[in-house]
Amino acid sequence: MSLRLDAPGPATGVRRFGHASRWVHRTTAALMGVCVVTAACLYIPQLAELVGRRELVVRIHEWAGLALPVPVLAGLASRAFRADLGFLNRFGPHDRVWLRAALRRDKRRASRPAGKFNAGQKIYAAWIAGATLVMIGTGLLMWFTHLTPLVWRTSATFVHDWLALTIGIVLAGHIGMALGDSEARRGMRTGSVSREWAEREHSLWRP
């Protein structure tokens, strides 16, 4: 299997992410953080009482949610970002091997082959993208109440609330895994990672 590789970075590391990919990640993370925080202020009574100004919190939540796809759409202007999306959307036989090893809790690196992104990262990216679209759709149904029947709004509210809880749990897991891998964080922060890390964690990606 051949993979397109980013150009080499500084002597101390190899290039993993370009500016566009890092900008999209940071901006999307910021918008998602605003959505999560404002949702907590709307649904947790203690926070709602502490913050107050419910109408303002609702508006911030709505507009942050609508803006979530904007960074990705803007990032499509970058060839490097489009290439990263191609890697994320492409599953190969090695991804099935990685998933089987993960399910068996086999932590040996040789049993978890990965290209630029491992199978877990690909599944997370696909799931969060789909969940975001569902949240935007159900949110619009809840926002424009005069355009839809009551049963639609009730169903949308149910899906929106429970999916929001699920997203919160998944995001906590994503952040927890990032906190446990300083080199991965460095790659997203600076764009470069050490060659040793790349060879160990992404053995099929050849910088």
One Martini backbone bead per residue (centre of mass of N, CA, C, O) as a GRO file, in nm:
protein
  207
    1MET     BB    1   0.094   0.037   0.024
    2SER     BB    2   0.046   0.370  -0.068
    3LEU     BB    3   0.165   0.684   0.068
    4ARG     BB    4   0.130   1.004   0.121
    5LEU     BB    5   0.382   1.239   0.202
    6ASP     BB    6   0.517   1.457   0.380
    7ALA     BB    7   0.735   1.676   0.412
    8PRO     BB    8   1.009   1.734   0.553
    9GLY     BB    9   1.127   1.861   0.829
   10PRO     BB   10   1.304   1.914   1.058
   11ALA     BB   11   1.574   1.755   1.196
   12THR     BB   12   1.399   1.676   1.464
   13GLY     BB   13   1.177   1.601   1.237
   14VAL     BB   14   0.852   1.542   1.100
   15ARG     BB   15   0.606   1.605   0.886
   16ARG     BB   16   0.242   1.602   0.951
   17PHE     BB   17   0.120   1.905   0.961
   18GLY     BB   18  -0.035   2.160   0.838
   19HIS     BB   19  -0.177   2.460   0.880
   20ALA     BB   20  -0.469   2.390   0.799
   21SER     BB   21  -0.514   2.142   0.983
   22ARG     BB   22  -0.460   2.293   1.248
   23TRP     BB   23  -0.676   2.512   1.217
   24VAL     BB   24  -0.922   2.330   1.197
   25HIS     BB   25  -0.887   2.188   1.467
   26ARG     BB   26  -0.892   2.438   1.654
   27THR     BB   27  -1.159   2.567   1.561
   28THR     BB   28  -1.341   2.324   1.609
   29ALA     BB   29  -1.272   2.290   1.909
   30ALA     BB   30  -1.377   2.566   1.998
   31LEU     BB   31  -1.671   2.531   1.904
   32MET     BB   32  -1.725   2.271   2.061
   33GLY     BB   33  -1.669   2.394   2.339
   34VAL     BB   34  -1.899   2.598   2.331
   35CYS     BB   35  -2.127   2.393   2.302
   36VAL     BB   36  -2.071   2.235   2.564
   37VAL     BB   37  -2.085   2.468   2.769
   38THR     BB   38  -2.368   2.579   2.693
   39ALA     BB   39  -2.518   2.314   2.738
   40ALA     BB   40  -2.453   2.293   3.038
   41CYS     BB   41  -2.594   2.571   3.109
   42LEU     BB   42  -2.885   2.459   3.012
   43TYR     BB   43  -2.899   2.157   3.178
   44ILE     BB   44  -2.760   2.261   3.441
   45PRO     BB   45  -2.889   2.416   3.703
   46GLN     BB   46  -2.638   2.530   3.849
   47LEU     BB   47  -2.523   2.674   3.595
   48ALA     BB   48  -2.770   2.838   3.518
   49GLU     BB   49  -2.769   3.009   3.781
   50LEU     BB   50  -2.477   3.119   3.757
   51VAL     BB   51  -2.504   3.254   3.467
   52GLY     BB   52  -2.750   3.301   3.316
   53ARG     BB   53  -2.867   3.436   3.042
   54ARG     BB   54  -3.018   3.226   2.850
   55GLU     BB   55  -3.059   3.363   2.576
   56LEU     BB   56  -2.758   3.407   2.515
   57VAL     BB   57  -2.669   3.110   2.536
   58VAL     BB   58  -2.848   3.007   2.309
   59ARG     BB   59  -2.724   3.178   2.080
   60ILE     BB   60  -2.436   3.077   2.105
   61HIS     BB   61  -2.502   2.780   2.056
   62GLU     BB   62  -2.629   2.807   1.776
   63TRP     BB   63  -2.390   2.951   1.622
   64ALA     BB   64  -2.170   2.747   1.687
   65GLY     BB   65  -2.310   2.508   1.550
   66LEU     BB   66  -2.334   2.633   1.261
   67ALA     BB   67  -2.005   2.677   1.244
   68LEU     BB   68  -1.867   2.394   1.241
   69PRO     BB   69  -1.826   2.349   0.916
   70VAL     BB   70  -1.646   2.591   0.826
   71PRO     BB   71  -1.348   2.499   0.863
   72VAL     BB   72  -1.364   2.262   0.665
   73LEU     BB   73  -1.454   2.421   0.416
   74ALA     BB   74  -1.205   2.608   0.418
   75GLY     BB   75  -0.984   2.375   0.410
   76LEU     BB   76  -1.039   2.279   0.107
   77ALA     BB   77  -0.827   2.485  -0.017
   78SER     BB   78  -0.632   2.267   0.084
   79ARG     BB   79  -0.440   2.011  -0.026
   80ALA     BB   80  -0.340   1.888   0.242
   81PHE     BB   81  -0.620   1.858   0.371
   82ARG     BB   82  -0.742   1.676   0.154
   83ALA     BB   83  -0.539   1.450   0.202
   84ASP     BB   84  -0.618   1.391   0.495
   85LEU     BB   85  -0.909   1.313   0.429
   86GLY     BB   86  -0.832   1.073   0.253
   87PHE     BB   87  -0.701   0.909   0.480
   88LEU     BB   88  -0.954   0.902   0.670
   89ASN     BB   89  -1.148   0.764   0.428
   90ARG     BB   90  -0.930   0.521   0.419
   91PHE     BB   91  -0.967   0.175   0.413
   92GLY     BB   92  -0.776  -0.110   0.516
   93PRO     BB   93  -0.647  -0.408   0.612
   94HIS     BB   94  -0.479  -0.279   0.850
   95ASP     BB   95  -0.731  -0.175   1.007
   96ARG     BB   96  -0.839  -0.452   1.092
   97VAL     BB   97  -0.594  -0.531   1.252
   98TRP     BB   98  -0.604  -0.299   1.454
   99LEU     BB   99  -0.888  -0.361   1.569
  100ARG     BB  100  -0.834  -0.645   1.671
  101ALA     BB  101  -0.611  -0.559   1.868
  102ALA     BB  102  -0.784  -0.364   2.033
  103LEU     BB  103  -0.999  -0.576   2.125
  104ARG     BB  104  -0.758  -0.757   2.258
  105ARG     BB  105  -0.546  -0.564   2.393
  106ASP     BB  106  -0.306  -0.534   2.193
  107LYS     BB  107   0.006  -0.345   2.247
  108ARG     BB  108   0.158  -0.428   2.012
  109ARG     BB  109   0.288  -0.263   1.748
  110ALA     BB  110   0.292  -0.493   1.530
  111SER     BB  111  -0.041  -0.533   1.566
  112ARG     BB  112  -0.061  -0.196   1.482
  113PRO     BB  113  -0.109  -0.095   1.193
  114ALA     BB  114  -0.026   0.234   1.040
  115GLY     BB  115  -0.070   0.513   0.901
  116LYS     BB  116  -0.124   0.830   0.941
  117PHE     BB  117  -0.387   0.682   1.036
  118ASN     BB  118  -0.570   0.518   1.246
  119ALA     BB  119  -0.859   0.346   1.292
  120GLY     BB  120  -0.958   0.511   1.535
  121GLN     BB  121  -0.936   0.792   1.398
  122LYS     BB  122  -1.129   0.731   1.163
  123ILE     BB  123  -1.381   0.667   1.330
  124TYR     BB  124  -1.397   0.928   1.485
  125ALA     BB  125  -1.420   1.122   1.244
  126ALA     BB  126  -1.680   0.999   1.126
  127TRP     BB  127  -1.861   1.022   1.377
  128ILE     BB  128  -1.834   1.332   1.438
  129ALA     BB  129  -1.941   1.424   1.165
  130GLY     BB  130  -2.220   1.290   1.182
  131ALA     BB  131  -2.306   1.410   1.457
  132THR     BB  132  -2.294   1.706   1.370
  133LEU     BB  133  -2.515   1.692   1.153
  134VAL     BB  134  -2.740   1.599   1.343
  135MET     BB  135  -2.726   1.840   1.538
  136ILE     BB  136  -2.794   2.055   1.329
  137GLY     BB  137  -3.066   1.940   1.235
  138THR     BB  138  -3.208   1.929   1.514
  139GLY     BB  139  -3.157   2.225   1.589
  140LEU     BB  140  -3.328   2.348   1.360
  141LEU     BB  141  -3.596   2.220   1.449
  142MET     BB  142  -3.588   2.371   1.732
  143TRP     BB  143  -3.569   2.665   1.625
  144PHE     BB  144  -3.793   2.623   1.385
  145THR     BB  145  -4.097   2.570   1.509
  146HIS     BB  146  -4.300   2.681   1.269
  147LEU     BB  147  -4.202   2.447   1.041
  148THR     BB  148  -4.289   2.214   1.243
  149PRO     BB  149  -4.406   1.959   1.391
  150LEU     BB  150  -4.422   1.842   1.708
  151VAL     BB  151  -4.303   1.555   1.664
  152TRP     BB  152  -4.037   1.655   1.544
  153ARG     BB  153  -3.940   1.824   1.786
  154THR     BB  154  -3.942   1.598   1.993
  155SER     BB  155  -3.743   1.410   1.845
  156ALA     BB  156  -3.512   1.615   1.818
  157THR     BB  157  -3.468   1.658   2.121
  158PHE     BB  158  -3.396   1.370   2.194
  159VAL     BB  159  -3.154   1.336   2.005
  160HIS     BB  160  -2.991   1.585   2.089
  161ASP     BB  161  -2.950   1.519   2.391
  162TRP     BB  162  -2.822   1.228   2.367
  163LEU     BB  163  -2.597   1.300   2.167
  164ALA     BB  164  -2.459   1.509   2.344
  165LEU     BB  165  -2.372   1.311   2.561
  166THR     BB  166  -2.205   1.129   2.375
  167ILE     BB  167  -2.008   1.345   2.279
  168GLY     BB  168  -1.891   1.412   2.556
  169ILE     BB  169  -1.767   1.132   2.602
  170VAL     BB  170  -1.593   1.113   2.345
  171LEU     BB  171  -1.430   1.372   2.393
  172ALA     BB  172  -1.304   1.281   2.658
  173GLY     BB  173  -1.150   1.046   2.528
  174HIS     BB  174  -0.989   1.212   2.323
  175ILE     BB  175  -0.845   1.393   2.530
  176GLY     BB  176  -0.720   1.168   2.700
  177MET     BB  177  -0.541   1.052   2.472
  178ALA     BB  178  -0.386   1.313   2.415
  179LEU     BB  179  -0.265   1.346   2.704
  180GLY     BB  180  -0.104   1.056   2.662
  181ASP     BB  181   0.030   1.211   2.390
  182SER     BB  182   0.273   1.435   2.335
  183GLU     BB  183   0.349   1.388   2.033
  184ALA     BB  184   0.070   1.433   1.911
  185ARG     BB  185   0.043   1.722   2.016
  186ARG     BB  186   0.287   1.832   1.870
  187GLY     BB  187   0.183   1.780   1.583
  188MET     BB  188  -0.066   1.980   1.619
  189ARG     BB  189   0.102   2.233   1.714
  190THR     BB  190   0.368   2.224   1.496
  191GLY     BB  191   0.365   1.966   1.266
  192SER     BB  192   0.576   1.788   1.430
  193VAL     BB  193   0.767   1.481   1.461
  194SER     BB  194   0.919   1.216   1.552
  195ARG     BB  195   1.058   0.951   1.395
  196GLU     BB  196   1.015   0.738   1.616
  197TRP     BB  197   0.710   0.777   1.649
  198ALA     BB  198   0.626   0.722   1.359
  199GLU     BB  199   0.743   0.428   1.350
  200ARG     BB  200   0.576   0.321   1.598
  201GLU     BB  201   0.266   0.432   1.535
  202HIS     BB  202   0.326   0.462   1.192
  203SER     BB  203   0.457   0.221   1.005
  204LEU     BB  204   0.317   0.301   0.706
  205TRP     BB  205   0.451   0.575   0.753
  206ARG     BB  206   0.692   0.741   0.528
  207PRO     BB  207   0.897   1.017   0.580
   0.00000   0.00000   0.00000
